[in-house]
Amino acid sequence: MKVDGRLLLKFIATAHRNTYAATTKVKKQHKCEVPILPKHRDYEFFEGDFSYYDSYAGSIWAPGREVVFFKRTPVWAMAYQGKSSLAHSQHFFENAVFPFLKEALRNSTDDMPFRGPVEFSDGDFQYTFEINGDYSYFTGKETITYIGEVVFSQDVMGSLIK
């Protein structure tokens, strides 16, 4: 099924801003009470003919997959897999790194909503996202540094579904 790329990108941006990266109150509205897969965290978002699902497992190493449907047909997907530095505590990631990551993700643009912007910083944290390709087929890598040290990195890949 062919979908207008501009509409798809705008929907992905809206879905991202209403699920994992959203404020607690907004995110709660779209979190699945019962995970689709055991021991996963799942989000769903609907708007018009589009629907979005995000499912991941884990905490500081949390691979997952997002799928967008148009009129109940899967049209786009992205997988992600990353890891956090073992030199820092889980508390550091949950209370500093991941809140910063969510802030970076909320600052993505509608024309490149796959993760965060190319660069974003706040205090001692810096976020970068490098992408090769476009929404139809891409690979990318996001990195978070804290005082110059890489503390989190994640690889992503996505494409249209044909």
C-alpha positions in Angstrom: 0.0 0.0 0.0 1.4 3.4 -1.0 1.4 6.1 1.6 2.2 9.8 1.1 5.7 10.2 2.7 5.0 13.7 4.2 1.9 12.3 6.0 3.8 9.3 7.2 6.7 11.4 8.6 4.3 13.8 10.3 2.4 10.9 11.9 5.7 9.2 13.1 6.7 12.5 14.7 3.3 12.9 16.4 3.4 9.2 17.6 6.9 9.6 19.0 5.9 12.8 20.9 3.0 10.9 22.5 4.6 7.7 23.5 8.1 6.8 25.0 9.5 10.4 24.8 6.3 12.1 26.0 5.7 13.6 29.4 4.6 11.0 32.0 0.9 12.1 31.8 0.8 11.9 28.0 2.8 8.7 27.8 0.6 6.9 30.3 -2.4 7.4 28.0 -0.7 5.4 25.2 1.1 2.7 27.2 -0.5 -0.7 26.9 -1.7 -2.0 30.2 -1.0 -5.5 29.1 2.2 -6.0 27.1 1.8 -7.5 23.6 4.8 -9.7 24.3 5.7 -11.0 27.8 8.2 -8.8 29.8 7.9 -6.0 27.2 6.9 -2.4 27.4 4.4 -1.5 24.7 2.9 1.7 23.4 0.2 2.3 20.9 -1.0 5.5 19.2 -3.8 6.1 16.7 -4.6 9.1 14.5 -6.9 9.0 11.5 -6.1 6.0 9.3 -2.7 5.6 11.0 -1.7 3.5 14.0 1.7 3.0 15.6 3.1 0.4 17.9 6.4 0.4 19.8 7.5 -2.7 21.8 10.8 -3.1 23.7 12.3 -5.2 26.4 14.9 -4.4 29.0 16.0 -1.2 30.7 19.5 0.0 30.1 19.9 -2.3 27.1 16.5 -2.3 25.5 16.1 -3.5 21.9 12.8 -2.9 20.3 10.7 -2.3 17.2 8.2 0.3 16.0 5.6 -0.4 13.3 3.3 2.0 11.5 0.1 0.8 9.9 -2.1 2.7 7.4 -5.7 1.5 7.1 -4.6 -1.6 9.1 -1.8 -2.5 6.7 1.8 -2.3 7.9 3.6 0.3 5.9 6.8 1.3 7.8 9.0 -0.2 10.6 12.1 0.7 12.5 14.2 -1.5 14.8 16.6 -0.2 17.5 19.2 -1.8 19.7 21.6 0.0 22.0 23.7 -0.3 25.1 24.7 1.8 28.0 28.2 2.1 29.6 28.7 -0.4 32.4 30.8 2.2 34.2 27.7 3.9 35.5 24.8 2.8 37.7 21.3 2.0 36.5 20.2 4.9 38.8 22.3 7.3 36.6 20.7 6.1 33.5 17.1 6.1 34.8 17.4 9.5 36.5 19.8 11.4 34.2 20.6 9.8 30.9 17.2 8.6 29.8 15.4 11.8 30.8 17.9 13.6 28.7 17.4 11.1 25.8 13.6 11.8 26.0 14.2 15.5 25.9 16.4 15.0 22.8 13.7 12.8 21.1 11.0 15.5 21.8 13.2 17.9 19.8 13.2 15.8 16.6 11.9 17.5 13.4 8.8 16.4 11.4 11.0 15.8 8.4 13.4 13.5 10.3 11.4 12.1 13.3 13.1 8.7 13.6 15.1 9.5 16.8 16.3 13.0 17.9 17.8 15.9 16.0 21.3 15.8 14.5 22.7 17.5 17.6 21.2 18.4 21.0 22.8 19.4 24.3 21.8 20.3 27.8 24.3 20.9 30.5 26.9 18.2 30.6 25.0 16.0 28.1 25.3 16.0 24.3 23.1 13.9 21.9 24.0 13.2 18.3 22.2 11.3 15.6 23.7 10.3 12.3 21.5 8.9 9.6 22.1 7.3 6.2 19.2 7.3 3.8 15.6 8.5 4.2 12.4 7.2 5.6 12.1 4.7 2.8 15.3 2.9 3.9 17.8 4.0 6.4 20.4 3.1 9.1 21.5 5.4 11.9 23.3 5.7 15.2 22.5 7.9 18.1 25.0 8.7 20.8 24.9 10.4 24.2 28.0 11.7 25.8 28.3 12.9 29.4 31.2 15.3 30.0 32.8 14.0 26.8 32.4 10.3 27.7 30.1 8.1 25.5 27.6 6.7 28.0 24.9 5.4 25.6 24.7 4.5 21.9 22.0 2.9 19.8 21.8 1.7 16.3 18.6 2.0 14.3 17.4 0.8 10.9 14.1 1.2 9.2 12.2 1.2 5.9 8.9 1.1 4.2 7.2 -2.2 4.1 6.5 -3.4 0.6 
